[in-house]
Structure formats: C-alpha cells, structure tokens
Amino acid sequence: MQVDILITNIGQLLPMDKKGPVRGADMNDLTVWEDAALGIKGNQVAWIGAMDETDQVEADEVISAHGKLVTPGLVEPHTHLVFGGSREKEMALKQKGVPYLDILKQGGGILSTVRSTQEATHEELVDKALFHLDRMAMHGITTMEAKSGYGLDRETELKQLKVAKEVSDKHPLDLVSTFLGAHAIPPSYKDNPDAFLDHMADLFDEIKSENLAEFVDIFTETGVFTVEQSRRYLQKAKEKGFRVKVHADEIDPLGGTELAVEVGAISGDHLAVTSDEGIKQLANSDTIGVILPGTSFYLGKETYARAREMIDAGAAVSISTDFNPGSCVTENLQLIMSIAALKLKMSPEEIWHAVTVNAAHAIGRGNEAGSITIGRKADIVIWDAPNYMYIPYHYGVNHVNTVIKNGNVLFQRQEIR
C-alpha cells in the first residue's frame, strides 16, 4: 500500500473506534494498540497495523512517534469562542468577596462582555477568535463548537455567528456553530423576558437561510429563563429545523436536565446540580451530558457535577472547557481532563471517551471526528507521554508533540537548545 504519511513506533494507539456515543460501563472499556503504526493518504486514515507489518506500506514521509501515545484529535463540545474584551479585573473583586450582582452594578460580569462584543468590529472579533483557535489547536483540539450569546441583540448576535463562519473558513480546525442568543436577559428586557425570547426567535429564519448555526441553545436557570420559557423557545427552534442544546442545572436544579431529555436535545450542558431524577432520565435518553468542571473550579465552587453517578447510571458523558471570558478562561482541554479525574472521579478510560467520541457526538460530528478509523478524516495527535493515563496525571501543561489535521501536520513542538 502507498500512503503519504506513515506514523511508526507508536507506543500506545487509542483508536476510539467504538460506535458512539459510549455509555455507562462501556466508557471504562478502552481499546489500546501497542507497538503500532498508521498510514495517512490524502486527508484520511488509510492503514492501521502493527509495527512488524509496516513492510507492506510505502510512504512519502515517515514520522516516528518514538514510543509515544497517539490518539484522535480532541473534540471540544462547548465554548464561547467569539467575544470582545476580557475581565481579568473581576478576579480580584471575587477574591475580595464582592458579590456577582455588585460586579454587575459596577459594569462588570456578562454585560461587560456584551458591551465589549457589541463595540468590537467584525475584523477585531475574527482576529481574536483566530488567536484562541491557534491555542486550542496547539493543545490538541481539532474539532470544536462555538456559541454566540454575547450580543443579546440582533446585530451583535448575527455578527458573532458571521465571525464564527468566517473563522471556520480561515482556520484548519473544524468549527460547529451554536446560536445562544438566549444567554441572558438584557436590561432593556428585564421586565419582559418573553418579549426578548420572541426577539431572538425572530432571527431563526435568517440564521437558517445563511447557514450561520446548526444548533440553538438557551440558559435555563434562576434569574435567566424558566423551564417553560425554554421549552417554548426550543420548540420554535426545532420547528425551524435546528437541533437544540440546553445550558442546564448549573446553579439551581430547576429541571433543565429533564427538559433537555424531553425536547430531545443533543446535549444538556453544565449539569452541576442535576437532580436524581435528572440523572435517571439522562441515563435513559439519547441526550449526552456535557460537564464543565473547569467552570466549577474557576468559580471556586465546592459542588461539581455528579459525573460518577451519571456514568454508573448508564449515561453518555462528555467534558469540555466552557472556554469563555468570565467563568472558565482556558483553552487547555488537557487541564480539564485532570480536573475531571480529581473532582469528577472519572477514570482515565472514561475521560478519553469524554474528549473524543462522546464529545464528537455532542456536536453532531460522531461520524467525522473523535476516532482513528480507516476512511475517516486523519485528525491525529502525537503526545509527549508514554501512555494514555499520563495526560490527566501530569496536570497544567501542554503534552502535545504533533497535531495532524486533515492529513496535514498542523503543529509540532519545538525543542529549545
């Protein structure tokens, strides 16, 4: 067989080739190939085998993994990629115990990001998003989701979605776009949130016609939108042909997880305080639980999502950074893998399913990303690690050696001499 690239001397290869999403106890069952090799032709995986079979393969280029770990590219299923400004000054206020509502009164909080995003030009937002995407790529992410939600008006929400579309065309990473216009209630609608939801729903036709988003999301939470408001809004989105997601049970257990299951959402996200009934329903549904432990960590919360109970009940679980300027300011999904081990009590095997195959299914890319399979897109990471358990164990650093995206080497770590 003739291939373009042959990766040899792979210490451990994780194909992640189970038909997903992977649920419950199956998340702890990980296929590991040792002393392996794989071939890439064009943008696809063309051959996988043992090192002693490589005499069957001729390659234009040979890359030795030197006994390192090789996995699919990581999949990031929940980010707020496109936003203006930053909020580093709020960290000191939070450390002093200033309540979030007081930070809002001082012009901070989410409304600060909304204001910065409204004021930023399209070009400024594109440049900023590309910067963050580069960092994500360098940390091993090859496919990811990007939400709007820092506009809260027609012009800025559409601007965010158009930025995401342009960035997707410009950057090698695959981007999946979600409309989160229902992220908060702007001050002008504080006494009439239903009217604001109607205003956001009025954008559905334009978003669909211009192919600006695949998913519609809503923040179902105390002080934001009720379960009933969310149900009506998401039903309108489904009638317009969108698939839906729910920001569910982050602060109060309102029943957002149950709503996600009821409306057939592809994912329920956050789930930090999901009820026993919510866990039961999640485990008996096709909805994937996307857990964001970095947000609990960054906000200094004592409570983390009950991922252990969700998996033990039979649910399909993924994890994500929730990259955003206010509550989880990191592009490093590897760090989130460590937090998942330490705070969610997830095993290394469960974590790898959560950042590959399950994450891909959580954004509708289960047949394209998150797996090393013959005929599938060659999105591959070579890690500076001897085995798959090492990544969550050695926390807070970037373990990536080489990122291959669509069959092309996208990033290689440079040695310092």
C-alpha positions in Angstrom: 0.0 0.0 0.0 1.2 3.5 -0.8 0.5 6.3 1.7 1.5 9.9 2.1 2.5 9.7 5.8 3.3 6.7 7.8 3.5 7.1 11.6 5.7 4.4 13.1 6.9 3.3 16.5 3.6 4.2 18.3 3.9 3.1 21.9 0.1 3.2 22.5 -2.6 3.9 19.9 -6.1 4.7 21.1 -8.4 4.2 18.0 -11.5 5.2 20.0 -13.4 3.2 17.3 -16.4 2.1 19.3 -19.8 3.1 17.8 -20.8 6.0 20.0 -21.9 7.7 22.0 -20.3 5.4 24.5 -22.4 4.9 27.7 -22.1 3.8 31.3 -19.7 1.0 32.0 -18.6 0.9 28.3 -16.8 4.2 28.9 -14.3 2.3 31.1 -13.5 -0.2 28.4 -10.7 1.3 26.2 -9.1 -0.4 23.2 -5.3 0.1 23.3 -3.0 -1.0 20.4 0.7 -1.3 21.4 3.7 -1.2 19.1 1.5 0.1 16.3 1.7 2.2 13.1 -0.8 4.0 10.9 -0.8 5.4 7.4 -2.4 8.6 6.0 -3.4 9.1 2.4 -4.8 12.5 1.4 -6.9 13.6 4.3 -7.9 10.2 5.5 -6.6 7.3 7.7 -5.7 4.6 5.1 -4.0 1.9 7.1 -3.6 0.8 10.8 -1.4 -2.1 11.8 1.4 -3.5 13.9 5.0 -2.3 13.5 6.0 -5.7 12.1 3.5 -5.2 9.3 4.9 -1.9 8.0 6.9 -3.7 5.3 3.5 -3.8 3.5 3.4 0.0 3.3 5.4 2.5 1.3 5.3 6.1 2.4 6.3 9.5 1.0 7.1 10.6 4.6 7.7 8.6 7.8 7.1 10.2 11.2 8.4 8.2 14.2 6.3 8.5 17.3 9.4 7.3 19.3 7.2 5.1 21.6 4.8 7.9 22.4 1.0 7.9 22.8 -1.1 8.6 19.7 -4.8 9.4 19.8 -7.5 11.1 17.8 -7.6 14.9 17.9 -9.5 16.1 20.9 -13.1 17.4 20.4 -14.3 20.4 22.3 -18.1 20.4 22.6 -18.8 23.7 24.5 -17.1 27.0 24.0 -18.0 30.7 23.8 -15.2 31.4 21.3 -16.3 34.7 19.8 -16.3 37.6 22.3 -14.8 41.0 22.8 -12.6 42.2 25.7 -11.6 40.4 28.8 -12.5 40.5 32.5 -9.3 40.0 34.5 -10.1 42.8 36.9 -13.1 40.8 38.2 -10.8 38.1 39.6 -9.5 40.5 42.3 -13.0 41.6 43.1 -14.2 38.0 43.5 -11.2 37.2 45.8 -12.3 40.1 48.0 -15.8 38.6 48.3 -17.6 41.1 46.1 -20.9 39.5 45.1 -21.5 39.0 41.4 -24.5 41.3 41.4 -22.3 44.1 42.8 -19.8 43.4 40.0 -22.7 43.7 37.5 -23.6 47.1 39.1 -20.0 48.2 38.5 -20.3 47.5 34.8 -18.7 44.0 35.0 -20.0 40.5 34.6 -21.5 39.2 31.4 -22.9 42.6 30.5 -19.3 43.8 30.3 -18.5 41.2 27.7 -21.7 42.0 25.9 -20.7 45.7 25.7 -17.2 44.8 24.5 -18.6 42.4 21.9 -21.1 45.0 20.7 -18.4 47.6 20.3 -15.8 45.3 18.6 -15.6 45.3 14.8 -16.1 42.2 12.8 -12.4 42.2 12.0 -11.3 42.5 15.6 -13.5 39.6 16.6 -12.1 37.5 13.8 -8.5 38.2 14.8 -9.3 37.4 18.5 -11.1 34.2 17.7 -8.2 33.0 15.4 -5.8 33.7 18.2 -7.7 31.5 20.6 -8.2 28.8 17.9 -4.5 28.6 17.4 -4.0 28.0 21.1 -6.7 25.3 21.1 -5.0 23.6 18.1 -1.7 23.6 19.9 -3.3 21.9 22.8 -4.6 19.0 20.6 -8.1 20.1 19.7 -9.1 19.5 16.1 -12.9 19.9 16.2 -14.9 22.3 18.3 -18.1 24.1 19.0 -18.5 27.9 19.1 -21.5 29.7 20.6 -22.8 33.2 20.2 -24.5 34.8 23.2 -22.6 38.0 23.9 -24.7 40.1 21.7 -28.2 40.0 23.2 -29.4 42.0 20.2 -30.0 41.2 16.6 -27.0 43.0 15.1 -24.3 41.6 17.5 -25.6 38.0 17.7 -25.5 37.9 13.9 -22.1 39.5 13.9 -20.8 36.8 16.3 -22.3 34.0 14.1 -20.8 35.5 10.9 -17.4 35.8 12.6 -17.6 32.2 13.6 -18.4 31.3 10.0 -15.5 33.3 8.6 -13.1 31.9 11.2 -14.2 28.4 10.3 -13.4 29.1 6.6 -10.0 30.5 7.5 -8.8 28.1 10.2 -7.8 24.4 9.8 -9.9 23.4 12.8 -13.5 22.2 12.2 -15.9 24.6 13.8 -19.6 23.8 14.7 -21.7 26.9 15.4 -24.5 27.3 18.0 -26.9 30.2 18.4 -27.1 31.2 22.1 -29.0 34.5 21.8 -30.9 33.4 24.9 -27.8 33.6 27.1 -29.0 36.3 29.4 -31.7 39.0 29.7 -30.5 42.4 28.6 -31.5 45.3 30.9 -34.0 46.7 28.3 -36.0 43.5 28.6 -35.6 42.8 32.3 -39.3 43.1 32.9 -40.4 41.2 29.8 -38.1 38.2 29.1 -40.7 36.6 26.9 -40.5 39.5 24.5 -36.7 39.1 24.4 -37.1 35.4 23.6 -39.5 36.3 20.8 -36.9 38.8 19.5 -34.2 36.1 19.5 -36.6 33.6 17.8 -37.2 36.1 15.1 -33.6 35.5 14.0 -34.1 31.8 13.3 -35.1 32.2 9.7 -32.2 34.4 8.9 -29.7 32.2 10.7 -31.0 29.2 8.9 -31.1 30.8 5.5 -27.5 32.0 5.8 -26.3 28.7 7.4 -24.9 30.5 10.4 -25.6 27.9 13.1 -26.6 24.2 13.4 -27.8 24.3 17.0 -29.9 26.6 19.2 -29.1 26.8 22.9 -30.7 28.5 25.9 -29.6 29.2 29.5 -32.3 27.6 31.7 -31.5 29.0 35.2 -32.8 31.0 38.1 -32.8 34.7 37.1 -32.5 33.8 33.4 -35.1 31.6 31.6 -37.6 29.3 33.2 -38.1 25.7 32.1 -41.4 26.7 30.5 -39.9 29.6 28.6 -37.0 27.4 27.5 -39.4 24.7 26.3 -41.4 27.1 24.1 -38.2 28.7 22.7 -36.6 25.4 21.9 -39.7 24.1 20.3 -39.8 27.1 17.9 -36.1 26.3 17.1 -36.9 22.7 16.3 -39.8 23.7 14.1 -37.3 25.8 12.1 -35.1 22.8 11.6 -32.4 23.4 14.3 -31.1 20.8 16.7 -31.1 22.0 20.2 -28.9 22.2 23.4 -29.7 23.3 26.9 -27.5 25.1 29.5 -29.0 23.1 32.3 -28.8 22.9 36.1 -25.7 25.0 36.6 -26.7 26.8 39.7 -30.1 25.6 40.8 -31.8 22.2 40.0 -34.7 23.7 38.0 -35.2 20.6 35.9 -33.1 21.7 33.0 -31.6 18.2 32.5 -35.1 16.7 32.4 -36.1 19.4 29.8 -33.1 18.5 27.7 -34.2 14.9 27.6 -37.9 15.9 27.0 -37.1 18.1 23.9 -34.6 15.6 22.5 -31.6 17.9 22.9 -28.3 16.5 21.6 -26.7 17.6 24.9 -27.5 19.0 28.3 -24.5 21.1 29.4 -23.2 22.0 32.9 -25.3 19.7 35.0 -23.5 20.7 38.2 -26.6 20.3 40.4 -28.7 17.9 38.4 -31.3 16.0 40.5 -31.5 12.3 41.0 -34.5 12.2 38.6 -32.5 14.2 36.0 -29.6 11.7 36.2 -32.1 8.8 35.8 -33.7 10.4 32.8 -30.4 11.4 31.2 -29.2 7.8 31.5 -32.3 6.5 29.7 -32.1 9.0 26.8 -30.1 9.8 23.8 -29.0 13.2 25.3 -25.3 13.5 26.1 -24.3 15.1 29.4 -21.6 17.7 28.7 -19.9 18.5 32.0 -17.8 21.6 32.5 -15.7 21.1 35.7 -13.3 23.9 34.8 -16.2 26.4 35.5 -16.8 25.0 39.0 -13.0 25.1 39.6 -12.6 28.7 38.4 -15.6 30.0 40.3 -14.4 28.3 43.5 -17.4 26.1 43.8 -17.4 23.2 46.2 -20.0 21.3 44.2 -19.1 19.5 41.0 -21.4 17.6 38.6 -22.1 14.1 39.7 -20.4 12.5 36.7 -19.6 9.3 38.6 -23.3 8.7 39.3 -24.3 9.7 35.7 -21.9 7.2 34.2 -22.8 4.5 36.8 -26.4 5.0 35.9 -25.6 4.4 32.2 -25.4 7.9 30.8 -23.1 9.1 27.9 -20.9 11.8 29.3 -18.5 14.3 27.7 -16.4 17.0 29.2 -15.4 20.5 27.9 -13.6 23.7 28.9 -16.6 26.0 28.6 -13.9 28.5 27.3 -15.3 32.0 28.0 -14.0 35.3 29.5 -16.0 35.1 32.7 -16.1 31.7 34.3 -13.5 29.5 32.6 -10.7 31.3 30.9 -8.6 28.4 29.4 -8.1 26.8 26.0 -6.4 23.8 27.6 -8.8 20.8 27.5 -5.9 18.7 29.0 -6.3 20.7 32.2 -10.0 19.9 32.2 -9.1 16.2 31.8 -7.1 16.4 35.1 -9.9 18.2 36.9 -12.3 15.5 35.7 -10.0 12.9 37.3 -9.6 14.7 40.5 -13.0 16.3 41.1 -15.4 14.2 39.0 -13.7 10.9 39.9 -13.7 9.8 36.3 -11.2 7.1 35.3 -8.6 7.8 32.5 -10.5 5.5 30.2 -13.8 7.4 30.8 -12.0 10.7 30.3 -10.6 9.7 26.9 -14.1 8.7 25.7 -15.4 12.0 27.1 -13.0 14.2 25.0 -13.1 12.2 21.7 -16.1 10.0 20.6 -18.7 11.3 23.0 -17.6 14.9 22.5 -18.0 14.5 18.8 -21.5 13.1 19.1 -22.4 16.0 21.4 -21.9 18.4 18.5 -23.2 16.2 15.7 -19.9 15.1 14.4 -19.9 11.5 15.6 -19.3 10.1 12.1 -16.4 12.5 11.4 -14.3 13.3 14.5 -13.1 11.6 17.7 -11.9 8.4 16.2 -9.0 6.9 14.3 -10.7 4.7 11.7 -9.8 3.7 8.2 -11.6 6.0 5.8 -12.2 8.7 8.4 -10.6 12.1 8.5 -6.9 12.0 9.7 -7.1 14.2 12.8 -4.4 12.8 15.0 -2.3 13.9 18.0 1.1 12.5 19.0 1.7 13.2 22.7 4.8 13.6 24.7 3.5 10.9 27.0 4.3 7.2 27.3 0.7 6.1 27.9 -2.9 7.4 28.0 -3.0 7.6 31.8 -0.2 10.1 31.8 -2.2 13.1 30.4 -4.7 13.6 33.2 -2.0 12.6 35.8 0.6 15.4 34.8 -1.6 18.4 35.0 -1.4 22.1 33.9 1.0 21.7 31.0 0.7 21.1 27.3 1.6 17.5 26.4 1.2 17.8 22.6 4.1 16.9 20.4 2.5 16.9 17.0 -1.0 17.7 15.7 -2.1 16.4 12.3 -5.3 17.9 10.9 -7.0 16.6 7.8 -3.8 14.7 7.0 -1.5 17.7 7.3 0.9 18.5 10.1 -0.6 21.5 11.8 1.6 21.9 14.8 4.9 20.5 16.1 6.5 21.2 19.4 9.8 23.0 19.0 12.7 21.9 21.2 14.8 24.6 22.9 18.5 24.3 22.5 
